[in-house]
Amino acid sequence: MNDESVIFPRSTLVYLALLLIVLIFNTSVFAQGYGRVISQPDDPENNPIRPYMFGNFGYGNPSDEAYDLAFDNPFFRFGGGFGLIFYDFGAEVMIRRGTLEETHLVAAEYGDEALRSFLLSTTEIQFRVYGRPHVGKVLFPSGVGVGLVTITVDRGYPGVFDRFSGSGLYVGPFVGAEYPINDMFSLGAEVEYAIGESSFSGSDVWIKQHSEQIDMRGGSFPVTEDGFWDTVGGNNEDFSNGGWIVSLRATILIPVYTQH
């Protein structure tokens, strides 16, 4: 085999070497220029507005008496949102949801026992503003949130779709502590106290009787236990969704590069 068929000519090797030198030089110059005109994302002096995403997982039982009568288990809520930090102040939008279902053996209308599976579901949309004082690296965000909560309740009659829904506004002051793990990620905890009532505006009820499906929308069932979920949509049309909420929180700062 001819060696010249597998070895590049000298002129080609020279051209390749010159091209490699040019590429290395231009890359170095470009990198230096890029570093001069672009600020670092963790520099608050050059980037006073910093967007972030966060996740929230919390525990807190509603303060309504009906909740205590129907449920023994804690009510957990999870969610997250998006926010902006401006120096030592911040604003954010949070969506948080919670669902709890619990089965009870209760006395039926005619003296027999029956299993009833009670359901409570909430969805919150909240706008928050806060300040961020700090001691060393630890931040202490504190502020207030204003939100809208929608609540769904199922009274758990066996074989019956019996679902009430309502909504209401609430106010929730909060205070927390947050520790930056690095320039882009932090962990924290917060305590919130929600103040608000939700009104049940209507109900959707379907029941099968004598092989026929009867639409009882807007109707009512016999009250079997005073103060229980049976009163929802009847004598007691309000639900207190206030109370303490303790949450864990994870925040991820979104990098922002600004020319200067």
PyMOL commands that set and color helices and strands:
alter all, ss='L'
color gray80, all
select helices_A, chain A and resi 3-5+10-37+65-70+229-231
alter helices_A, ss='H'
color red, helices_A
select strands_A, chain A and resi 49-59+76-86+89-107+113-131+134-135+138-139+142-154+160-180+185-209+212-215+238-240+243-253
alter strands_A, ss='S'
color yellow, strands_A
deselect
rebuild
show_as cartoon
